[in-house]
Amino acid sequence: MLTFALTIVRHGETQYNRDKLLQGQGIDTLLSETGHKQAAAAGRYLKDLHFTNVFVSNLQRAVQTAEIILGNNLHSSATEMILDPLLRERGFGVAEGRPKEHLKNMANAAGQACRDYTPPGGETLEQVKTRFKKFLKSFYQCMLEEHGSSDQCSASSSGPSGPEQPAIAGLASDGVHNVPVHALIVSHGAFIRVSVRHLVEDLQCCLPAGLKMNQVFSPCPNTGISRFIITLRREESDPRAARIQCVFINRKNHLDDVKNSD
């Protein structure tokens, strides 16, 4: 078995974010000035962690964010950044480039909740989840191929049920002590929200004590950080997560200085 840490970060702010316009996949924007500051703040917050693997959406706002995070990191600046279109934002079809309020109006006209509504040409939530599951399959295989033979990594699991619930002290290193393999993913808000729901509801991820479900499924802020500890088991067909533990969701205290400077 292989136990590793997974840190998921949403990209920094773009001007479209600031103007409350939908980007999806068709609007490939760069970070705003604030977005650069947010990414740098996330990089400083994570600077002492060693990321052995980095996977990034191939949209520019995610790539820029990952580059800034790694540029601030003391141990991972040389880690290869793998760009994966499976990590792209949810496609919003004809609503891309339009105000979020327009999407709400379209959903109301269709008699649906905005969260569940799929505009023409857009991806359904089920399609986004399928895309994440496809990514997980290749991601798990990659992690096992690169790290599964390491005695140190295998020993990081404390038995068939995986490690005990990690202590949470509000530090950037929460959950990663004695876990030498650590993957970083940089992606997008709607995609991350669907991904977290899949980890929690479908894969029965263990949650920290006191964490409420409305916090788990709340929107991730720009450069919000979430962390999971995953124990993989080799199987004849595909690798399977024997245990997934959530360390924290949507952490954003690294943004305090950015807010104060704006």
Salt bridges, closest charged atoms under 4 A:
GLU13 OE1 - ARG18 NE 3.20
GLU33 OE2 - LYS37 NZ 3.84
ASP48 OD2 - LYS47 NZ 3.45
ASP116 OD1 - ARG115 NE 3.53
GLU123 OE1 - ARG131 NH2 2.83
GLU126 OE1 - LYS129 NZ 3.91
GLU146 OE1 - HIS147 NE2 3.70
ASP174 OD2 - ARG251 NH2 3.00
GLU201 OE2 - ARG197 NH1 2.87
ASP202 OD2 - LYS129 NZ 3.02
ASP202 OD2 - HIS198 ND1 2.78
GLU235 OE2 - ARG240 NE 2.82
ASP238 OD2 - LYS137 NZ 3.64
ASP262 OD1 - LYS37 NZ 3.94
